[in-house]
């Protein structure tokens, strides 16, 4: 049975998505070693999944709440967003799909000019609509209550009308073999249409996605042109990128190269 502190850790993870060893040790006034033992037990029960410095809520069928996802690896997502935005020139057309990391890219693109942004993400549309240098086109279809994503066949048909310069796409989980996964098959169909109708595809995902699982396959890392992450901990994925000619950009300063450089 779980002890009271472990229940509290689990509830906190449900609220914010990710918990960190040092923060938990301070919160519960115990040693980091004690917290690591708690996290290991919760992970052994498949209630949490370990990530660098802590753990995330483990789920194979349902994503963490959108506001909680915004808080997970927030600083890492900002760095990823800035690195991805630097790849997009002014006067470009692009897709931006659903996700908190793709939102970070949208935030970093706000000072660009002459952009045409097609999105199925209401949050992205609302963020970018006030900027005169950006024309926003929003897909039609069903709006998902949880996160403002526009999904379904109507959105797919809408996306297929375009052929853009860049696609900014995210994923909820990345497998050992480089497969990309998400939770909602309706969202996945839109993501697949976005990938198929862009000349250059930029995948953005933080390191926690390597520790999560999701049920619906989007595609593979090998299908994108650039993968921007804070850190790629899977040698298999790193090798796949090299084999498929995918540019891998890691923004964390301690990944073995230099922050922001392709490796």
Number of C-alpha atoms within 10 A of each C-alpha: 5 12 8 9 13 17 14 13 22 23 13 15 21 18 16 19 25 27 24 20 20 16 14 20 16 12 9 12 11 12 13 16 12 14 24 20 12 20 25 17 15 22 17 12 12 13 16 27 22 23 17 13 12 19 26 27 25 25 17 13 12 13 19 21 14 16 14 15 18 18 14 21 16 15 12 19 27 21 24 29 27 19 23 26 21 14 11 19 15 16 14 16 21 26 27 24 26 25 23 27 30 27 24 24 25 23 17 19 21 18 12 17 16 14 20 19 23 24 26 30 25 19 17 27 21 11 14 19 15 12 13 12 17 22 18 21 14 20 22 18 17 16 17 14 8 11 16 17 22 25 25 20 15 14 23 24 15 17 26 14 9 16 16 21 18 24 29 29 24 26 26 23 26 27 19 13 16 21 17 26 24 25 21 17 16 17 23 22 18 26 27 16 17 28 24 16 20 20 14 18 24 27 24 26 28 26 21 24 21 21 21 22 22 22 17 20 19 23 19 16 23 20 19 21 19 23 24 26 27 27 23 23 15 16 11 14 22 18 14 17 22 14 10 13 14 20 18 22 24 27 27 19 13 11 14 10 14 14 18 20 15 14 15
